[in-house]
């Protein structure tokens, strides 16, 4: 998988991972506080609603962040990969995890106990400011995406999401662009604010038009140009994958 994007013209944005924002010495000191863990594809790294006792720093591989409502409505919130921090919000507030994090492939991460993490932040203003900047960037990106999505139809929002995934987490082949994120129709629906049935109908239409090829939790884009036309039909290019700022 490729790293999702580069910083914008205004400097660091939500796509720049936390560890990349730190000086080498700070990064090494922080990772030195923890222990390395390994996860297989589909392993759950963090569970929604569980107590927070540690934060994770992803050093290899990609994960997906999902959240489920009481009525079973589930949405993809973000993708987190090498250099990203996950679980920091719950660790700082002491609240239960707000989302579930699942490995999309083989993942290695460093787990730092909550107390050691907060103590380190207390003694390192530079790292604290970097974390504050990351949180601010994620919130700003989420606000921007909500604004963009407010002016788009569900069809346009789905096209924008598929384009974003194609640009950040996909394999380009002669037969098309194969998304490397195994998402259910419910997760896609939750990500674009629609029902599962609506997303099924939209994907069926895209299949019949030869735009995508779908399987069980697999999707290949054959006509990127068509998705771009759909996504830009109502005021905008594709938005960010992370629809909600979440620190789990």
N, C-alpha and C positions, 0 to 999 in steps of 0.2 A: 504494500500500500504506500501511497505517496503522502507526504506531509501536507495537511490542508492549508494551502495558501501562504501568502507572504504578508507582512505588515503593510497597512495602507499608507497613503501619503501623510497622514497625520501622526505617524509613529506606530508604536506597538498597538496591536488590536487583539481581539479575543482568540485569534488563530495562532498566536505566538505562545508556545507552551511555557509553563512556569519556569522550569529549569533553565530554559534558554534565556530567561530574563536575568539570571543570576551570574555574578562573577564566578570564575572557576573555583576559587577558594571557598566561597559560600556554598556553592553547589556540592563540593566534596564534603564539607563539614556537615551539611544537612543530611546527605545520603549516608554518611558515616554513623549517624545515630540509629539507623534501622537495620533490618534484616531482609535479605532477598527472598522473595517467594516466586514460585513458578505456577502457572495456571495453564490448563489445557483448553482448547477451543470449547466454548459453551459452558465453561466453569463460571460460577458466580463469584465475583470478587467482593462485592458488597451487596447486602440485602436491604431493600426498602423497609423502613420502620425499626430496624435493629438498632441497639445502642451503639454509640460511637466510642471506640477505644483507640483508634489509630487512623492515620492518613496513609495514602498510598502514592508513591511516585512511580509512574510507568516508565520503564527503561527500554522495553522492547515489546512490540506488538500493539494491536488495536483493540479497543473495547467499545461497547455501546452502552449508553445510559438511558434507561427507560423508567417510567413511573406509571403506576396503575391507580385509578380512582376506585372508590368503594364499589361502584357499579360495574367494575371490570374494564372500564375504558382505559386503554393503555396507549402511551405515546413514546416515541423516540425523542429524547431531549437533546442528546449530544453524542458526538463520537470523541473519545479521548485516546490519544496515542503517545508515542515516545516523548518524554519530557513533561507530560501533563501531571498535574496533581489532582487527586480525587479524594473526596471525603473531608475536605478542609472545613467546609461550612459547619457541618455537624460537629466536628472536633472543636471548633472555636466556640460554638454556642452551647454545646452539651446536649443538643436536641437529637432525637432519633434521625437516622438516615432518611433523606427525602426521596431517594431513588435507588434502583437496582443497577449494578454495573456488571456486565457479562463479557467474557472474553470472546472476541470474534476469531481469534487465531491463538497460537501459542504466545503467552504473555509472561513477561518477567516484570516484577515490581518490587520496590523497596518499601516495607511497612515501618513507619515510625510511630511509636506510642504517642498518644495524645499529649500526655504530660511533658514528654521530652520535646515534642514539637512546639507547644505553646511556650515552654521555657526558652527554647532557642529563639523564637520570634521576639520574646521580651528582651533578649540580649543582642538582637541584630536588627536595628532600625532599617537597614538597607533591604534586608529580606522581607521585613514587614511591609515596607512601601511597595515592593515588587508584588507581593500578594494582594495588597490593596488595589494596585493598578490592574492586575488581572481581573479581580472581582468587578471593578468599574468597567473594564472593557467588555466583559461578558454581559453585564447588565445593559450597557449601551447597545451592544449587538442585538440582544433580545428585543429591546425597545424598537430598534430599527426594523427588525424582521416583522414584528407585530404591525408596525405602520405600513410596511410594504404589503403584508398579507391582507390588511383591512381593505385594500383597494383592488384585490384580486379575487376572482371566482375560485371555487374549489379545483376546477380543472387546471387553472393557471398555477395555483399553489402546488398541486401535485407535480406538474411539469417542472416548476422551479426547484422543488425538492429533489427530483430525480436528476436534474442537471447538476445540482450542488454535489450530490453523492458521486456522480460521474466524474466531477472535477477533483474530488478529494479522496475517494476510496473506491477505485475501480481499476480493472485491467483492460487495456486497449488491445483488441485483437482484430484480425481481418474481418471476422464475422460480426463485430460490433463491440460495444462497450459493456463489459460484464461487471455489474456492481458486486463488490466484495463484502457488502454488509447484508447478512441474511435477516431480512425484516419480514414480519408477518403483515398481512393486510390490515390487521388491527393497529399495529404500530405505525404503518403508513397513514392510516386514517387519523389516528391521534395526532400525528405530526402536522397535518394540514387542517385540522379542525373539522373533520367530516365523519360520516358514518362509514362503517366497514362496507356496507352495501353500495354506497356511493363510490367508494374507491374501487370496488370490484367492477362496477359498471364502466368507470373511466378506463381501467386497465383493459377491460374487454374491448372497448372501442379502440384503444391504442394498439392492441394486438391485431384487430381486424384491419387496421390501416397499415400494418406492417411497421409500426414505429418501435414496438418492443416485443420481446419474446419472454414469457414468464414460465416459471416452474414452481415447485414447492420451495418457498423462501428464496427463490433465485429470480433475477431479472437482468435481461440484456437489452441494451438500447441499440437499435439498428439505425434509427433516423434521429440523430442529435439535432439536425436542422429544424425538424418539425417541432420538437420540444422547445427549442429556442423561440420559435414563432408563437407558440402557445403561451409561454411564460412571459413574453414581452407584450402580449396583446393588451394588457391593462397596467401600464405604468411601471415597468420595472424588469430588471434582470433577476436571476435567481437570488434567493436570500441565503442566510446562513443555515447550516444544518441544526445548530443549537437553537431551538426555538425558545427555550426558557433557561435563564441563568440558574445553574444548580450546582451546589457544592456537596450535596449528598451527605 
